[in-house]
Amino acid sequence: MAGAATRRPICASVIRVSFALPKHNAAAGLIFLCQNAKKRGSLRARHGPMLRSEDNAIAALAAGEGQEEEDSLLLWSELITFAILLVAFMVMSVVDPQGVGLLRVHLSPGLAATNTVILLMSGWQAALAVRRRNNPKAVRRPLLFAALFGFCFVAVKLLEYSHEARFAGDEAAGSFFELYFLITGFHLLHVLFGSVILMLVAWRPSRSNVLLIATLWHAIDLVWLVMFPILYLA
């Protein structure tokens, strides 16, 4: 009996301790979590602006990458369109060499060469603008000069059209004239639109806008450098 009496208190104390340990561990874990939450809250309070600025920078970077992809897609779609038109012109030249010969008789390669020099000067000014894009005051002048050269290109091209329109009714070269006016007119609209955008960017320049319009402008120059020998010299 005495042994049983002594065993019961021991067993009861063991049971009480075994139930007390989980309670103690749970309380300690809860206290630990609360302390960590307070630490995280204090860290966020101290470094909240930095964390928010990093989040904003990541979001802006993702948005910028998306915008760059859209701009690249637009640029490549324009280049592919010009490539298709020029390939069609070359195929027609092979099929009907006499017709393309009559077309070139009525064209003005001298004015076209003048426009080539004008666009090269404009592209040079656009490249200067890219080099000075970190200085808003210094970037305005080359952008305005690039736009001015673009408008000069438009004026010379309209003068060329005034001479060529008289021969557009020639039946032997009628289809070539139509394709010629389609290709050069499409390019002329790009030059006119790009010149207006250059002036707008010069009014309120930013690094991204300067780089974007310069890239598009160089693409317009490149298209003309390919068009010139195919339409006038080949």
LOKOL-610450 format. One line per field, with one value per residue: residue in three letters; y, z, x of N, C-alpha, C in turn; residue number from 1; chain. Coordinates in pm, 1 decimal. Each point is the difference from the previous one (the first is absolute). Example, Ala and Ser with C-alpha at 12.3 -4.5 7.8 and 13.67 -1.06 7.14 Angstrom:
<rs>
banu <- ala;ser .
n_north <- -569.0;105.0 .
n_up <- 780.0;-72.0 .
n_east <- 1319.0;-35.0 .
ca_north <- 119.0;119.0 .
ca_up <- 0.0;6.0 .
ca_east <- -89.0;82.0 .
c_north <- 120.0;109.0 .
c_up <- 0.0;73.0 .
c_east <- 90.0;-77.0 .
vexke <- 1;2 .
lumdo <- A;A .
</rs>
This chain:
<rs>
banu <- met;ala;gly;ala;ala;thr;arg;arg;pro;ile;cys;ala;ser;val;ile;arg;val;ser;phe;ala;leu;pro;lys;his;asn;ala;ala;ala;gly;leu;ile;phe;leu;cys;gln;asn;ala;lys;lys;arg;gly;ser;leu;arg;ala;arg;his;gly;pro;met;leu;arg;ser;glu;asp;asn;ala;ile;ala;ala;leu;ala;ala;gly;glu;gly;gln;glu;glu;glu;asp;ser;leu;leu;leu;trp;ser;glu;leu;ile;thr;phe;ala;ile;leu;leu;val;ala;phe;met;val;met;ser;val;val;asp;pro;gln;gly;val;gly;leu;leu;arg;val;his;leu;ser;pro;gly;leu;ala;ala;thr;asn;thr;val;ile;leu;leu;met;ser;gly;trp;gln;ala;ala;leu;ala;val;arg;arg;arg;asn;asn;pro;lys;ala;val;arg;arg;pro;leu;leu;phe;ala;ala;leu;phe;gly;phe;cys;phe;val;ala;val;lys;leu;leu;glu;tyr;ser;his;glu;ala;arg;phe;ala;gly;asp;glu;ala;ala;gly;ser;phe;phe;glu;leu;tyr;phe;leu;ile;thr;gly;phe;his;leu;leu;his;val;leu;phe;gly;ser;val;ile;leu;met;leu;val;ala;trp;arg;pro;ser;arg;ser;asn;val;leu;leu;ile;ala;thr;leu;trp;his;ala;ile;asp;leu;val;trp;leu;val;met;phe;pro;ile;leu;tyr;leu;ala .
n_north <- -120.3;-10.4;-111.0;-42.0;37.0;-55.5;-103.9;15.1;57.8;-98.1;-93.1;50.6;6.7;-122.5;-36.5;65.3;-52.0;-122.0;34.8;29.8;-100.3;-66.2;26.8;-38.5;-108.7;-17.7;26.8;-78.1;-91.4;21.8;-0.2;-108.0;-47.3;36.8;-49.1;-107.7;-5.3;25.6;-92.9;-82.9;29.3;-11.9;-112.8;-38.4;36.4;-61.6;-114.7;39.7;127.5;-59.7;-78.6;105.7;70.7;-106.0;-12.5;131.5;-11.4;-109.4;61.7;109.0;-81.4;-68.5;115.5;42.7;-121.4;8.7;126.6;-41.6;-103.3;84.6;82.3;-104.6;-45.2;124.0;14.2;-123.4;29.3;121.3;-50.2;-92.1;99.4;79.3;-102.0;-24.3;130.3;6.5;-110.6;48.9;113.4;-67.3;-71.2;109.6;46.1;-117.4;4.3;129.2;-34.2;-12.1;-47.1;-69.0;-34.2;-8.9;-69.2;-60.4;-5.0;-15.3;-77.4;51.6;-77.0;115.9;20.4;-126.2;27.0;113.5;-69.6;-79.2;104.2;48.9;-121.7;-10.2;124.8;-33.0;-114.3;78.7;90.4;-101.0;-41.1;126.9;-2.8;-119.3;52.0;93.7;-119.7;-1.0;84.2;29.7;91.5;-83.5;-77.8;116.5;54.7;-111.3;-9.1;129.9;-14.5;-110.4;66.3;101.9;-86.0;-52.0;121.6;19.9;-120.3;32.8;118.5;-58.3;-87.8;98.1;66.3;-108.9;-12.2;130.4;-44.0;-92.6;79.6;76.2;-90.8;23.5;67.7;-15.5;-57.1;20.7;111.2;-16.9;-132.5;28.1;94.1;-83.0;-101.5;76.2;52.5;-126.8;-45.5;92.4;-9.6;-132.3;2.2;77.6;-75.7;-101.2;57.3;29.9;-117.8;-58.6;88.5;-22.1;-130.7;19.7;81.0;-93.3;-92.4;84.1;9.5;-130.2;13.8;-129.1;-67.8;-53.8;119.2;58.1;-100.9;6.1;132.5;0.1;-102.8;53.7;111.3;-70.1;-58.6;121.3;42.8;-108.5;16.4;128.9;-31.7;-83.1;89.4;89.0;-94.9;-56.2;115.5;56.4;-93.6;-93.6 .
n_up <- 0.0;84.9;-66.5;6.8;131.1;14.2;-69.0;64.7;111.5;-9.1;-23.8;106.0;65.1;-43.5;27.8;118.9;15.5;-39.0;74.1;94.2;-44.8;-58.0;117.8;64.8;-78.8;9.1;130.6;12.0;-75.9;73.0;112.2;-49.5;-40.5;116.6;61.7;-80.9;27.5;128.9;-8.5;-66.2;93.7;94.5;-58.6;-15.7;128.3;31.7;-67.1;45.1;6.3;55.7;77.6;31.0;14.5;67.1;67.6;18.2;33.0;71.7;51.1;19.8;49.3;64.4;38.4;30.6;53.2;53.9;36.3;38.0;51.3;44.8;40.3;47.6;49.2;39.8;45.4;47.4;43.4;31.6;52.4;54.0;30.2;31.6;69.0;38.0;18.7;56.3;65.3;20.3;28.0;71.1;49.0;10.7;52.2;59.4;36.0;26.0;-51.5;-107.2;75.5;72.2;-122.9;-44.6;110.2;-7.1;-123.3;63.7;67.4;119.0;-46.6;-65.4;-9.3;-44.5;-72.9;-35.4;-15.6;-66.2;-53.9;-28.6;-34.5;-66.6;-40.3;-29.9;-54.0;-54.2;-22.4;-45.9;-61.1;-36.0;-31.8;-50.2;-52.9;-25.2;0.5;67.5;-101.4;66.9;45.8;12.8;38.2;34.7;-5.4;27.0;95.7;23.3;-4.8;72.9;74.6;3.1;12.2;93.0;41.5;-4.3;55.0;81.3;14.1;7.5;81.8;56.3;-3.5;43.7;88.8;12.3;-12.2;91.0;61.0;-81.5;42.3;104.1;-103.6;-5.8;-99.8;-68.0;72.3;-31.0;-6.0;-68.6;-67.7;-9.3;-26.8;-90.5;-37.3;-1.0;-51.3;-92.9;-32.3;15.2;-64.4;-92.4;17.8;-3.1;-104.7;-55.0;29.5;-42.8;-98.7;-4.8;9.9;-89.9;-57.8;13.5;-36.4;-97.6;-5.7;19.7;-1.0;-19.6;83.1;50.5;0.1;41.5;81.8;34.9;-3.4;62.6;72.3;16.0;28.5;69.7;46.2;10.5;53.8;74.8;17.7;12.9;79.3;37.0;17.9;32.3;26.2;74.1;41.6;28.2;54.0;57.3 .
n_east <- 83.4;102.5;37.5;-128.4;-3.1;121.9;-49.3;-121.0;57.5;89.8;-95.5;-68.5;116.2;27.5;-127.9;6.5;120.5;-46.1;-108.9;84.0;78.8;-103.6;-65.2;108.8;14.4;-132.0;5.6;107.9;-60.6;-111.6;72.1;61.9;-118.1;-52.0;109.4;-4.6;-130.3;29.6;97.3;-82.4;-91.2;94.3;43.1;-127.3;-17.3;116.3;-12.3;-118.2;44.8;107.9;-74.9;-77.3;112.2;49.9;-114.4;-0.7;128.2;-29.6;-107.4;75.3;93.8;-93.3;-54.1;123.7;22.6;-121.5;29.3;120.9;-64.5;-92.5;95.5;66.9;-114.7;-29.3;124.0;1.0;-120.5;46.6;110.3;-77.4;-83.8;101.3;46.6;-124.4;-18.6;118.7;-27.2;-121.8;61.2;89.5;-100.7;-73.6;112.4;6.2;-126.6;7.7;117.4;-78.6;-97.3;88.5;46.5;-126.3;-20.5;117.7;-47.0;-115.9;82.8;24.4;99.3;13.4;-131.7;-7.3;109.3;-60.0;-111.2;83.0;63.3;-120.5;-40.2;114.8;-16.7;-123.5;42.7;92.4;-94.2;-72.6;112.8;18.5;-128.3;26.0;109.3;-90.0;-53.1;115.3;13.6;-111.3;85.5;102.3;-101.6;-49.0;118.4;69.5;-91.7;11.2;131.9;-12.4;-88.4;86.0;98.9;-78.3;-31.2;130.9;12.1;-98.8;59.1;118.6;-55.3;-66.4;115.5;57.9;-97.9;20.1;125.3;-14.4;-86.0;71.8;87.4;-78.3;-51.4;131.1;-67.6;111.3;1.2;-129.8;14.6;110.8;-65.9;-102.1;82.5;57.5;-116.5;-37.5;113.9;24.1;-128.8;5.8;116.2;-56.7;-105.9;84.7;59.9;-116.6;-51.6;113.0;-8.2;-129.8;22.1;96.2;-86.6;-92.7;88.6;35.5;-131.4;-20.2;132.3;15.5;75.3;-110.2;-63.3;112.2;24.2;-127.1;-13.3;118.2;-42.6;-119.7;65.2;86.4;-108.5;-55.3;114.0;2.6;-129.7;24.2;101.5;-95.6;-96.2;91.5;89.4;-95.2;-48.2;116.2;76.0;-71.6 .
ca_north <- 120.3;114.7;12.8;53.9;139.9;79.8;-0.1;85.9;138.9;9.0;-6.3;122.4;110.3;-20.5;37.7;145.9;55.0;-31.2;92.6;137.4;23.8;53.3;135.0;90.8;12.0;78.8;139.7;51.5;19.5;117.0;117.8;12.0;51.9;139.9;79.3;9.6;90.6;136.2;33.2;24.6;127.4;110.2;6.7;59.0;142.0;70.0;-10.8;-5.8;75.4;-66.0;-117.7;44.4;51.2;-115.7;-58.9;88.0;-11.4;-127.5;15.2;88.1;-74.4;-93.9;78.2;46.7;-111.6;-22.8;107.0;-23.5;-108.7;54.4;86.8;-85.5;-65.6;100.2;30.4;-112.6;-10.6;100.8;-43.9;-112.9;55.1;57.5;-108.8;-66.3;89.1;5.7;-130.2;0.1;85.0;-70.1;-109.8;60.7;45.6;-117.3;-45.4;101.3;95.1;116.5;91.1;68.0;91.7;121.2;71.9;67.8;112.7;114.6;32.6;104.4;-52.1;109.8;42.1;-110.4;3.1;113.0;-44.4;-94.8;80.8;66.7;-97.1;-33.3;110.8;-9.9;-110.7;43.9;82.5;-88.8;-68.4;97.4;12.0;-116.3;20.0;108.7;-20.3;26.0;145.0;43.9;122.6;-25.4;-96.0;63.2;52.2;-103.5;-51.0;96.6;-8.7;-124.6;25.5;93.3;-79.0;-83.4;82.8;25.2;-120.7;1.2;102.9;-46.6;-112.7;55.4;58.0;-112.8;-50.6;91.8;-31.3;-138.7;-24.5;19.9;-123.2;-111.8;-61.5;-85.0;-136.2;-98.3;1.1;37.3;-79.7;35.8;129.9;-19.2;-59.3;99.9;99.9;-66.1;-19.8;128.6;74.9;-59.2;46.2;144.2;18.9;-30.0;112.2;113.6;-30.9;-0.9;137.7;61.3;-59.8;56.6;132.2;-17.3;-48.2;113.6;90.1;-59.7;-118.0;-93.9;-96.5;-109.8;49.8;32.5;-125.3;-64.9;68.4;-15.0;-134.8;-0.5;85.6;-75.1;-101.8;69.2;23.2;-127.7;-38.1;81.3;-42.3;-122.0;36.2;85.2;-73.9;-91.4;74.2;98.0;-35.3;-141.3 .
ca_up <- 0.0;5.5;-132.3;-93.7;33.9;-46.7;-147.2;-56.7;-12.3;-104.1;-129.9;-18.4;-29.1;-136.8;-92.3;0.7;-72.0;-142.8;-56.4;11.3;-100.8;-124.1;20.4;8.6;-135.0;-82.8;42.4;-44.0;-145.1;-27.5;33.9;-102.9;-121.5;22.8;-3.4;-139.6;-70.9;38.4;-67.0;-142.1;-9.3;19.5;-119.6;-109.4;29.4;-24.7;-139.3;-87.8;-124.7;-87.1;-57.1;-97.4;-118.9;-75.3;-66.9;-111.1;-104.9;-69.3;-82.1;-113.2;-91.6;-73.5;-95.7;-105.3;-88.5;-83.7;-99.5;-97.8;-87.3;-91.4;-96.2;-91.6;-88.3;-96.2;-91.4;-90.7;-90.6;-104.1;-86.7;-80.6;-101.7;-105.7;-67.7;-91.1;-113.9;-83.1;-67.1;-108.4;-107.6;-66.8;-78.0;-118.5;-86.8;-72.8;-92.0;-104.2;4.1;-83.2;76.1;104.1;-70.5;-28.7;126.5;42.2;-90.4;48.1;138.5;19.5;94.2;62.7;118.5;96.4;63.1;93.8;118.3;73.4;81.5;103.8;105.1;72.5;92.5;105.8;86.4;78.4;108.8;94.5;77.0;97.8;105.9;88.2;82.6;95.4;57.1;143.9;19.2;-71.8;-76.5;-114.4;-92.8;-81.0;-127.6;-104.1;-33.5;-89.4;-129.6;-63.1;-50.7;-112.5;-115.6;-40.9;-77.9;-129.0;-79.7;-46.7;-103.8;-122.3;-55.1;-64.5;-125.9;-91.4;-41.8;-96.9;-131.5;-38.8;-12.9;-139.4;-75.8;70.0;-85.6;-102.1;16.1;4.0;133.3;94.7;123.2;72.2;62.1;116.0;108.1;38.8;84.9;124.5;85.6;40.2;77.5;133.8;68.7;21.3;117.7;117.4;21.1;48.7;136.7;85.4;19.3;100.0;130.1;41.1;57.1;128.8;96.8;29.0;90.4;133.8;-17.7;106.8;-50.8;-70.6;-122.8;-96.2;-52.8;-81.4;-127.7;-77.7;-57.6;-110.0;-107.3;-68.8;-81.3;-119.3;-84.4;-55.6;-105.8;-118.5;-57.6;-77.2;-107.9;-102.2;-113.7;-63.1;-81.5;-92.1;-61.9;-37.4 .
ca_east <- -83.4;90.3;63.4;-98.3;-23.3;113.5;5.5;-103.5;46.4;103.0;-67.9;-77.5;91.8;49.6;-108.3;-13.3;115.3;-13.7;-99.6;49.2;103.1;-56.3;-51.7;114.0;56.6;-91.5;9.4;129.9;-6.7;-83.6;80.8;104.5;-62.7;-35.4;122.7;43.9;-91.5;36.8;125.7;-28.2;-70.9;94.3;84.2;-78.5;-18.7;126.4;43.1;-117.3;18.2;95.8;-64.2;-100.2;68.3;47.7;-116.7;-37.9;101.3;-21.5;-120.6;31.5;85.8;-84.9;-79.5;89.8;30.3;-117.4;-8.0;105.6;-43.4;-100.8;68.2;75.8;-96.4;-45.8;109.9;21.9;-114.6;19.5;109.6;-47.6;-90.4;83.3;70.7;-94.9;-23.5;119.9;13.3;-99.0;51.9;109.6;-57.6;-59.9;108.5;49.8;-105.3;-21.9;112.1;-28.5;-85.2;77.7;89.4;-77.5;-20.1;122.2;23.7;-77.0;35.0;102.3;100.4;74.0;-75.6;3.9;131.9;-3.6;-74.0;84.1;91.5;-80.1;-32.9;122.9;24.4;-100.3;38.9;115.7;-51.8;-68.6;103.9;50.3;-100.5;12.9;119.2;-26.0;-133.4;1.2;-6.1;-120.4;22.5;87.9;-58.7;-105.5;50.2;7.9;-133.1;-64.2;67.1;-45.2;-135.1;10.9;44.0;-112.8;-92.7;65.7;-20.2;-138.9;-13.0;66.9;-76.1;-119.4;46.8;23.1;-131.2;-60.8;56.7;-28.7;-144.2;-41.7;21.7;-63.7;-101.0;61.8;-52.8;108.3;61.4;-104.1;5.2;122.3;-22.5;-87.4;78.2;99.8;-65.4;-39.6;117.5;58.7;-99.0;-4.4;120.8;-13.0;-85.1;82.6;92.0;-78.2;-42.9;118.5;47.1;-88.2;33.2;128.5;-25.2;-67.2;99.0;88.5;-72.2;5.8;85.1;34.7;97.5;-66.0;-61.7;105.7;52.7;-102.9;-19.6;123.0;-1.2;-96.6;50.9;105.4;-67.3;-49.8;117.7;43.9;-94.1;27.3;127.4;-27.5;-92.1;61.1;57.2;-96.2;-96.6;57.7;127.9;16.4 .
c_north <- 124.2;21.0;58.9;145.7;86.8;6.9;97.4;144.2;15.7;-0.2;127.8;116.4;-11.8;42.9;151.0;65.0;-22.3;88.9;144.0;31.9;48.0;140.4;100.7;22.1;85.3;147.1;62.4;24.4;121.6;128.4;24.2;58.7;147.0;89.5;16.6;94.0;144.7;42.7;30.2;131.9;118.0;14.5;63.3;149.0;79.2;6.1;-7.1;78.3;-65.7;-121.6;39.5;52.8;-114.1;-67.9;84.6;-9.0;-128.9;8.1;87.9;-70.8;-98.6;72.8;50.1;-110.3;-30.4;104.7;-18.7;-112.0;48.8;88.4;-81.5;-70.7;96.0;29.6;-111.6;-18.9;101.6;-42.7;-115.6;48.4;60.6;-109.0;-71.3;85.5;5.0;-131.6;-10.1;84.6;-71.1;-116.0;53.9;49.9;-114.7;-46.0;96.4;102.4;124.3;103.0;75.1;94.7;130.4;81.6;81.9;115.8;126.8;37.8;104.4;-49.4;109.8;51.1;-108.7;-5.8;115.5;-38.0;-100.7;74.2;67.5;-96.1;-42.3;110.6;-3.9;-113.1;33.2;85.7;-84.4;-76.8;93.7;17.0;-116.3;16.6;105.8;-18.1;22.9;148.9;55.0;125.4;-26.3;-90.4;65.7;41.1;-109.0;-59.8;94.2;-1.6;-127.2;16.8;92.6;-72.5;-91.3;77.0;38.1;-120.2;-1.6;100.7;-45.0;-114.0;49.2;67.9;-109.0;-57.4;89.8;-23.2;-138.2;-25.3;14.9;-128.1;-120.3;-69.4;-86.6;-144.6;-102.9;-9.4;31.3;-75.6;31.1;135.7;-13.6;-56.5;97.9;104.7;-61.2;-11.3;133.8;85.0;-51.7;45.0;149.7;30.9;-28.5;115.1;120.3;-20.9;1.9;138.9;72.5;-53.9;52.7;137.8;-9.9;-48.2;111.4;97.5;-50.9;-128.2;-83.2;-106.1;-108.9;47.1;33.3;-126.9;-68.0;67.3;-9.0;-137.8;-8.4;82.3;-69.0;-111.3;61.2;29.5;-128.1;-45.1;80.4;-40.5;-129.6;32.0;70.6;-79.3;-91.7;75.2;83.1;-51.9;-141.8;-23.2 .
c_up <- 0.0;-132.4;-98.7;26.6;-49.7;-150.4;-57.5;-8.1;-107.6;-137.2;-26.3;-34.6;-140.3;-101.2;-5.8;-76.9;-149.4;-65.3;2.5;-108.3;-132.7;16.2;1.9;-138.0;-88.9;37.1;-46.2;-150.2;-36.6;29.6;-105.9;-128.3;15.6;-5.5;-142.4;-79.8;33.7;-67.9;-147.5;-17.7;16.8;-119.5;-116.0;24.3;-28.6;-149.3;-96.8;-128.3;-96.0;-67.4;-103.6;-126.2;-84.3;-73.2;-118.7;-114.2;-78.8;-89.6;-121.1;-101.8;-82.1;-103.1;-114.6;-97.1;-90.9;-108.2;-107.4;-95.6;-100.0;-106.3;-100.9;-97.7;-106.5;-103.0;-101.1;-95.7;-113.4;-97.1;-89.5;-109.9;-115.4;-77.3;-99.4;-124.0;-92.9;-72.6;-114.8;-117.2;-75.9;-84.3;-127.5;-96.8;-80.9;-103.0;-116.6;4.1;-85.0;75.6;107.2;-63.0;-34.5;126.6;35.6;-93.1;53.3;145.1;4.5;100.1;66.4;125.5;107.0;71.0;99.6;128.2;82.0;91.4;114.8;113.5;78.7;99.4;116.5;97.0;86.9;118.1;103.8;85.6;103.6;116.1;97.8;92.4;107.9;75.7;150.3;32.5;-77.4;-83.5;-125.4;-104.1;-93.6;-138.0;-105.8;-37.1;-96.4;-138.1;-74.1;-57.7;-120.8;-126.4;-49.0;-82.5;-135.7;-92.5;-58.4;-113.3;-131.4;-64.2;-68.1;-131.9;-103.7;-50.5;-106.1;-140.5;-48.3;-24.6;-143.8;-81.4;64.3;-86.3;-110.2;22.0;13.1;138.5;108.7;130.7;81.5;68.1;124.4;118.5;50.2;93.2;132.8;95.4;50.9;80.7;142.3;81.6;30.6;121.7;128.4;30.1;57.9;145.0;95.8;26.7;104.0;139.7;51.4;63.6;136.6;107.6;35.9;96.3;143.6;-6.9;127.2;-60.6;-82.6;-131.1;-106.5;-63.5;-92.2;-135.6;-85.6;-65.1;-118.2;-118.1;-77.5;-86.2;-128.4;-95.9;-68.7;-113.9;-126.7;-67.8;-79.0;-120.1;-115.0;-114.2;-70.1;-94.7;-109.1;-79.8;-53.5;-144.7 .
c_east <- 86.1;66.7;-93.9;-23.1;112.3;5.5;-100.7;45.7;104.3;-63.9;-77.6;90.4;55.5;-104.1;-14.3;113.3;-14.3;-104.4;50.4;101.1;-57.8;-53.8;113.6;60.7;-88.7;7.6;131.1;0.6;-81.3;76.2;106.6;-56.7;-35.6;123.1;50.7;-88.7;32.3;129.0;-23.6;-73.4;93.9;92.8;-74.1;-23.2;126.7;32.2;-116.9;16.4;96.6;-62.2;-103.9;65.2;55.0;-114.9;-43.8;99.4;-17.2;-122.4;26.0;87.8;-80.6;-85.5;86.5;36.3;-118.1;-14.0;105.7;-37.9;-104.3;64.0;79.8;-92.4;-50.7;107.7;20.6;-116.7;10.9;109.7;-42.8;-93.4;78.4;73.1;-90.8;-24.0;121.1;24.7;-99.3;47.8;112.0;-51.2;-63.7;106.5;57.8;-101.9;-16.2;113.1;-24.1;-84.3;76.7;100.9;-69.6;-25.6;122.8;35.6;-66.2;31.2;111.3;103.3;82.2;-69.4;-0.2;135.0;9.7;-73.4;79.6;96.9;-75.6;-32.6;123.4;35.7;-98.9;32.7;119.8;-44.5;-74.1;100.5;62.0;-97.5;8.3;120.2;-23.5;-131.4;-4.7;-8.8;-119.2;20.9;82.3;-64.2;-101.2;51.0;14.7;-134.8;-72.2;64.8;-40.9;-139.9;2.9;45.2;-112.3;-101.2;60.0;-14.3;-140.8;-17.1;63.2;-78.4;-127.5;36.4;25.2;-131.7;-63.7;54.0;-43.6;-148.2;-47.9;10.1;-68.4;-103.3;55.8;-42.7;111.2;62.8;-101.5;7.4;124.8;-14.4;-87.7;77.2;106.3;-61.0;-44.9;118.3;53.6;-98.7;-12.1;121.0;-8.7;-87.4;77.4;96.1;-74.5;-43.1;118.9;54.0;-84.9;31.9;133.7;-18.1;-68.3;96.6;97.7;-65.6;6.2;83.3;12.2;90.6;-66.4;-60.9;103.4;54.5;-100.4;-14.4;125.6;7.3;-95.6;50.8;111.7;-60.2;-56.3;114.9;44.6;-90.4;27.4;131.2;-14.2;-88.4;71.3;63.6;-99.7;-93.0;66.1;118.9;6.3;-42.3 .
vexke <- 1;2;3;4;5;6;7;8;9;10;11;12;13;14;15;16;17;18;19;20;21;22;23;24;25;26;27;28;29;30;31;32;33;34;35;36;37;38;39;40;41;42;43;44;45;46;47;48;49;50;51;52;53;54;55;56;57;58;59;60;61;62;63;64;65;66;67;68;69;70;71;72;73;74;75;76;77;78;79;80;81;82;83;84;85;86;87;88;89;90;91;92;93;94;95;96;97;98;99;100;101;102;103;104;105;106;107;108;109;110;111;112;113;114;115;116;117;118;119;120;121;122;123;124;125;126;127;128;129;130;131;132;133;134;135;136;137;138;139;140;141;142;143;144;145;146;147;148;149;150;151;152;153;154;155;156;157;158;159;160;161;162;163;164;165;166;167;168;169;170;171;172;173;174;175;176;177;178;179;180;181;182;183;184;185;186;187;188;189;190;191;192;193;194;195;196;197;198;199;200;201;202;203;204;205;206;207;208;209;210;211;212;213;214;215;216;217;218;219;220;221;222;223;224;225;226;227;228;229;230;231;232;233;234 .
lumdo <- A;A;A;A;A;A;A;A;A;A;A;A;A;A;A;A;A;A;A;A;A;A;A;A;A;A;A;A;A;A;A;A;A;A;A;A;A;A;A;A;A;A;A;A;A;A;A;A;A;A;A;A;A;A;A;A;A;A;A;A;A;A;A;A;A;A;A;A;A;A;A;A;A;A;A;A;A;A;A;A;A;A;A;A;A;A;A;A;A;A;A;A;A;A;A;A;A;A;A;A;A;A;A;A;A;A;A;A;A;A;A;A;A;A;A;A;A;A;A;A;A;A;A;A;A;A;A;A;A;A;A;A;A;A;A;A;A;A;A;A;A;A;A;A;A;A;A;A;A;A;A;A;A;A;A;A;A;A;A;A;A;A;A;A;A;A;A;A;A;A;A;A;A;A;A;A;A;A;A;A;A;A;A;A;A;A;A;A;A;A;A;A;A;A;A;A;A;A;A;A;A;A;A;A;A;A;A;A;A;A;A;A;A;A;A;A;A;A;A;A;A;A;A;A;A;A;A;A;A;A;A;A;A;A .
</rs>
